[in-house]
Amino acid sequence: MLVEILTIGDELCRGEIVDTNSSWLAAELWDLDVTCGWMTSCRDVAEDMRAALRQACARAELVVCSGGLGPTEDDLTVDVVAGLAGAVAEVHEPSRARMEARFAAVKAPRATNWLRQVRVPAGARVHDNPAGLAPGFEVELDGVPVICLPGPPRELKAMFDASVRARVVELRERRGAPERIARRIYRVFGRGESQVAAALDGLTEGVAGASLHFQVSFPETLVKVVVRDRDGAAAAARLAELDRAVRERLGRWLYGDGAAKLPEVVVGALAARGLTLAAAESCTGGLIGALVTSVPGSSRVFLGGAVCYADGEKVRQLGVRPETLASAGAVSEETVREMAAGMRERSGADLAVAVSGIAGPGGGSEDKPVGAVWLALAGQGGVTARHILWPGARDQVRTLAAWWALSMVLSEVAGADAGAGGAS
Amino acid sequence: MLVEILTIGDELCRGEIVDTNSSWLAAELWDLDVTCGWMTSCRDVAEDMRAALRQACARAELVVCSGGLGPTEDDLTVDVVAGLAGAVAEVHEPSRARMEARFAAVKAPRATNWLRQVRVPAGARVHDNPAGLAPGFEVELDGVPVICLPGPPRELKAMFDASVRARVVELRERRGAPERIARRIYRVFGRGESQVAAALDGLTEGVAGASLHFQVSFPETLVKVVVRDRDGAAAAARLAELDRAVRERLGRWLYGDGAAKLPEVVVGALAARGLTLAAAESCTGGLIGALVTSVPGSSRVFLGGAVCYADGEKVRQLGVRPETLASAGAVSEETVREMAAGMRERSGADLAVAVSGIAGPGGGSEDKPVGAVWLALAGQGGVTARHILWPGARDQVRTLAAWWALSMVLSEVAGADAGAGGAS
C-alpha cells in the first residue's frame, strides 16, 4: 500500500520551519507496512492544494495531509478538501462544545474567527484531537482515502496515536492480507551510529524477512529490528531470537527499548529502588533538572538541585571550596566532585550528580576546549567522576552533558543491583 | 520566480532522516526573492524521479534537486536527469582528478564503483563540491533550469554558497526585473494566534502588495509582514508604515522582532542594564535556567538558581517558612513570593524569579487544577506576583510557565527604563 504525505503551509515553503511531520508519519506508516512513495509540501494556496490533492489521489492508495486546519484566513484545508469532495464545510458540534468548554475554563474571550477551526467537510469521518482544538477528518477523493491532520506536531502525533494508526491498519487490511510485522526499537546512548552499526554487523544475515534500521536522534541512536512474515507468530519468534543477539552485542550501551527515553528510564529505575536524586548544574544550567522533571511522577525521586552558573553560587549553594576553584578551576574533576558531594550532603538525596563544562561557543582554551565537560556522581559508596570531550555546538554539548549525567545515574542504580561498582 | 525543491532518497520516504535540505534551500531562495512553491520528496525509483522532474519542470521556473549523487547503485540522479535531457552520463575529468588525489592522500583503496559519483550529464554546467567528491550540475529540461546538488547537508550548503546562489540570482535577473520583497518578523508572547490575528485584522487592507502571515511556534506566535513591489524602496517604505501600526496594535505583547527569541531578548535586556538574575524553580524543574543559559554569554547576567521540587528544598534552599507551605500550600501566591524573595536575598541577584505550579498530568485538584501556576518576581522595588491557568499537557504547562517567568523579567527591566511599575 503506497501512501503520499502532503504537508501544507507557507511557512514550510518559505523554510521558516522544518517539516518534521512528514518523516514522523513516514516512519510510523513504514512500521505498519505502508510505504510512503511521495512527500509533497505546498503553500496555503487553494489552487496548489487542489492540484496536489488530485495528483496524490491519482498515484497513491492513501493520502495523509497535515496543516491548514487553524483558525486564520490562510488555513484553507477544510474548504479545499470539502470543495473537492463536493461537500460543504460544517461545524463539528462535539468539537465546538469542547472549544466552548475550553474558553470557559481559561476565561478567555472568543476571537471572532474561533468557529473556523472546528469545521469539517459534511459527512467526513472525524478524528478527535486529544492535544488541541481542531478536529482531524477523513474523506474519499476519487476513491482514495484522504486523512487530514493538524500541523502542530504534538497534535498530529496525538491524533495519529489515538485513532489514525488503527484506521490505517483497517484500510490496509481491507486491501487484502498483507505481511505481518514484528519489530522492536532499541535505544543506545554513549556510542555513535557507525559504532552501533559495526556492533550489529551481519546480525540479520540468514534470518528470513529480517532487516535492521538505524536512526540518529541526537544524542542517542535508535536501532530498529523488523521481521516480516505472512505468519505473525513466526515473525515474532524470529524477532525474539534476534532480541537476544542485539542485547548481547550492544551490552551496556543499550539503555532501553520502546518509547521510554533516558530520563524516563532513570526516573523509573530510581523509583523502583526507592532512591532520591539531586543535581548540581553549571554548564547545563538546569537542563538535567528539566529533563528529569519532564517525566510525570518525577517528584517521587527528584528532590531538586542547584544551578550554579557563577562560581560564587558553587561556593554558596554547594560548599565548593574557593581554594579548589582557584587552583583547579570551575571545570575540573576536583570542583565537580565537591559539587556532587556538597549537593548530596546538603539535600540529603541518595544520589547527587554534578556537571561543569565549557559549552561554548566562547570560553574555551587549549587546556579546556569547548566541549570539555566534567561529571561526578555522589552516592553511598563515594564519588565517581568522568570526563567527556565532544566539540560541538553549544546546545549539543549541553544536551550531551545532561544525558551523560543521567547515564551515570542509571549505571550506578543498575550497578548497585548487580553488585557492580557503579559508573565507569 | 517560482521554484520547486525536489529531494530524492528512500531514507527520506521511510522517515529515517528528516529532510532539512528543503527548508534550508527554501529559506535561502526566499532571501533571494525566489519563492518556493512546492517541495517534493520521492524514493530512489527511476520512474518516480522522472515523473517528479517532469512535473516540477511543468509548474516551476527553476528546479533544485538534492540527493542521489552518491556512488552506490541506488544513486540514480545522474542517469535519470541525463536520460531526460537526452544526454549521456560521462565522467567529469576535473572531479575525477580530485577524487584520485583524495584516494592517494588518504591511501584508501578505490571502491569498485568509485567513478559513478564523478559523472555528470554531457554538456551540463558543473557546480564544484567544496565539501565532498560528487560534483553538482545543471541542465535544462523543457526549457527549465534543473540544478542537482548532493544530499549531505554539509555538501549541499557548501555548494550553494560557493556557486549556486550566484547562479540563481543570474537566472532570476535573466527573467526580467522581479518584485522586491520587504519583510519583518514580529514575536508575540502572552496572546494566542487567534487573538493576535484579531488584533491585526485589516492591517494590510488597501496597502498594495502587502500580506500578513501567522505562525504558532509554541509558546509564542510569529507574525510576518511582507510587502512586494517592483521598486524595493517603495516596498520598504510601506513596510515602515505597517511597522508602526503593528507595534501600536500589539503593544506589550510584542516582545521583539527578528531571530532573537525571548531568552535571548531577556539576556540582552539584562546585560544592557548591568542587572543579574537568579531563578527559583519548582514545577519548571530547571527549565528557566536551561532556557536562559541556552544563550551564549548568559553567564554575564545569570548567577544560577535553585530547583526546589520537594517542599523541604524550598525551606532549605530558599528559606520558605514551613508555616506558609502548611497553610497556603506549595502552589500559592504566598509561597512563590517567599521563594522569589529568598532567592534574591541569598543569591544577591538584582532580580529573582520564582515559579510553582501543577504541571500535571496528576496532582491537580478542584482548587488548584492542572495548569495552575503562580509566578513571582523579586526586585529592588519589592515582589510582584501573577497567576496563570493554562490546562495543557505537562511539557506545555512547564514551557509556558518558564516563558511567563522570562516575560515578567523583561517587563520589569523594560518597565524600569520607562519609569513604570514593573510586571502586571
Interface residues (C-beta under 8 A of the other chain):
Chain A: D10 E11 L12 C13 R14 G15 E16 I17 V18 D19 T20 S22 S23 W24 L25 A26 A27 E28 L29 W30 T35 C36 G37 W38 M39 T40 S41 C42 R43 D48 A52 Q55 G70 P71 T72 E73 D74 A105 V106 K107 A108 A111 T112 N113 W114 A131 P152 R154 H213 F214 Q215 A279 E281 C283 T284 G285 G286 L287 I288 G289 A290 V292 T293 S294 P296 G297 S298 S299 F302 L303 G304 G305 A306 V307 C308 Y309 A310 G312 E313 R316 Q317 R346 S347 G348 A359 G360 P361 G362 R394 D395 R398
Chain B: L12 C13 R14 G15 E16 I17 V18 D19 T20 S22 S23 W24 L25 A26 A27 E28 L29 W30 T35 C36 G37 W38 M39 T40 S41 C42 R43 D48 A52 Q55 G192 E193 S194 Q195 A197 A198 D201 H213 F214 Q215 V216 S217 F218 L222 K224 A279 E281 C283 T284 G285 G286 L287 I288 G289 A290 V292 T293 S294 P296 G297 S298 S299 F302 L303 G304 G305 A306 V307 C308 Y309 A310 G312 E313 R316 Q317 R346 S347 G348 A359 G360 P361 G362 G363 L389 W390 P391 A393 R394 D395 Q396 R398
